[in-house]
Amino acid sequence: MPDPTEAFARRGAPFTIDGAGFLTLTQDLRQSVSGSTKTIFAPSFDHALKDPRENDIAIEPTARIIIFEGIYLSLDREPWNRAARLMDELWFVDVEFEVARRRLVPRHVRAGISSDEEEADRRVRENDLINGRDIVEYRIERVDEVVYSREDDRWKPDS
């Protein structure tokens, strides 16, 4: 990264993620399967380390359905939009920003990203919601399904 301090502060922004590597992975998975096709390895994200783990997920040649989960899959910017065009279906989870903020603050504290809720709230407002607005404002037109994620007290665990 040209500016490691900025990259750390903006962790999770598109420029901090290996989009070119994701495009290559998507292209590799679109290749025809034959008797000589080898296992393809994909990265994962280790929340305890707060970093990706390269080649952590084995995708066997016998796999017929691959589901990607990620915040930039529908971003209409290179290379994300090129990867999106390779997918058979593209779903988008729509969540209100205030709901996302309420969910992210305790998650950042639990994951050790922030030491307390005040710090976590600042990080969410100064980074995560900026990333979210970018995704919403620059979402590709071709989204096959939009899933609306809303708060519903019927799904809350019993205390």
C-alpha positions in Angstrom: 0.0 0.0 0.0 1.4 3.4 -0.9 0.2 4.9 2.5 -0.1 2.1 5.2 -1.5 4.6 7.7 -4.4 5.5 5.5 -4.9 1.9 4.5 -5.2 0.9 8.2 -7.5 3.8 8.9 -9.7 3.0 5.9 -9.5 -0.8 6.4 -12.2 -2.4 4.3 -12.3 0.3 1.7 -12.1 -1.0 -1.9 -8.4 0.0 -2.3 -7.5 -2.1 0.8 -8.9 -5.3 -0.7 -7.2 -7.4 -3.4 -9.8 -6.8 -6.2 -7.5 -8.0 -8.9 -7.0 -11.3 -7.1 -10.7 -11.7 -6.7 -11.2 -11.1 -10.4 -8.6 -13.7 -11.1 -10.3 -16.2 -8.8 -13.6 -15.6 -10.4 -12.1 -16.0 -13.9 -10.4 -19.3 -12.8 -13.7 -20.6 -11.4 -15.5 -19.9 -14.7 -13.1 -22.2 -16.6 -14.5 -25.5 -17.9 -13.9 -28.5 -15.6 -12.0 -31.5 -17.0 -10.3 -34.6 -15.6 -7.1 -32.5 -15.1 -8.7 -29.6 -13.3 -7.0 -28.9 -10.0 -8.4 -27.6 -6.7 -8.6 -23.8 -6.6 -7.9 -22.1 -3.4 -9.6 -18.9 -2.3 -8.8 -16.5 0.6 -10.8 -16.2 3.7 -10.9 -13.4 6.3 -9.7 -14.1 9.9 -11.6 -11.8 12.2 -9.3 -12.7 15.1 -6.2 -11.5 13.0 -8.3 -8.8 11.3 -6.6 -9.9 8.0 -7.2 -12.1 5.0 -5.8 -15.6 5.0 -4.6 -16.5 1.5 -5.4 -19.9 0.0 -7.5 -20.8 3.0 -10.7 -22.2 1.2 -10.3 -25.2 -1.1 -12.7 -25.3 -4.0 -12.8 -28.8 -5.4 -13.4 -29.3 -9.1 -16.5 -31.2 -8.2 -18.1 -28.0 -6.7 -21.1 -26.9 -8.8 -22.4 -24.0 -6.8 -20.1 -21.3 -5.5 -21.4 -18.6 -3.3 -19.4 -15.4 -2.8 -20.1 -13.1 0.1 -18.6 -9.6 0.1 -19.3 -6.0 0.3 -18.0 -5.0 -3.2 -19.5 -7.8 -5.4 -21.9 -5.3 -6.9 -19.7 -2.2 -7.0 -19.6 -0.7 -10.5 -15.9 -0.1 -10.5 -13.0 -2.0 -11.8 -12.2 -4.8 -11.2 -15.4 -5.6 -9.1 -17.8 -5.0 -12.0 -15.8 -7.3 -14.3 -16.0 -10.1 -11.7 -19.7 -9.4 -11.2 -20.3 -10.0 -15.0 -18.9 -13.5 -14.6 -21.4 -14.5 -11.9 -24.6 -16.4 -12.8 -26.6 -14.5 -10.2 -25.9 -11.4 -8.2 -27.8 -10.7 -5.0 -27.6 -7.5 -3.0 -28.4 -7.2 0.7 -30.0 -3.8 1.3 -29.8 -2.5 4.9 -30.6 1.0 6.2 -27.4 2.8 7.3 -28.7 3.4 10.8 -29.4 -0.3 11.2 -26.0 -1.1 9.8 -24.4 1.3 12.3 -26.2 -0.3 15.3 -25.1 -3.8 14.1 -21.5 -2.8 13.4 -20.7 -1.0 16.6 -21.0 -4.0 19.0 -19.4 -6.2 16.3 -16.3 -4.0 16.2 -16.0 -4.2 20.0 -16.5 -8.0 20.1 -13.9 -8.5 17.3 -11.4 -6.2 19.0 -11.3 -3.7 16.1 -12.3 -1.0 18.6 -11.8 -0.9 22.4 -15.2 0.5 23.3 -18.5 1.5 21.7 -17.5 5.2 21.3 -14.4 4.3 19.3 -16.4 1.7 17.3 -19.1 4.2 16.5 -16.5 6.7 15.3 -14.9 4.0 13.1 -18.3 3.0 11.7 -19.2 6.7 10.9 -15.8 7.6 9.5 -15.1 4.4 7.5 -17.8 1.7 7.3 -20.7 3.9 6.4 -18.6 5.8 3.8 -17.8 2.4 2.2 -21.5 1.5 2.4 -22.6 4.8 0.7 -20.0 4.1 -2.0 -21.5 0.7 -2.6 -25.1 2.0 -2.8 -24.3 5.0 -5.0 -22.1 2.9 -7.4 -24.0 -0.3 -7.5 -24.2 -2.0 -10.9 -27.5 -2.1 -12.6 -27.6 -5.8 -13.1 -28.6 -7.1 -9.7 -30.8 -10.2 -9.9 -32.2 -10.1 -6.4 -32.3 -7.5 -3.6 -32.7 -8.9 -0.1 -34.0 -6.3 2.4 -32.4 -6.8 5.8 -34.5 -5.1 8.5 -34.7 -5.3 12.2 -37.4 -7.7 13.4 -37.8 -8.3 17.1 -39.3 -11.7 16.3 -35.8 -12.9 15.3 -33.9 -11.6 18.4 -32.5 -14.3 20.7 -34.1 -14.7 24.1 -32.2 -12.9 26.8 
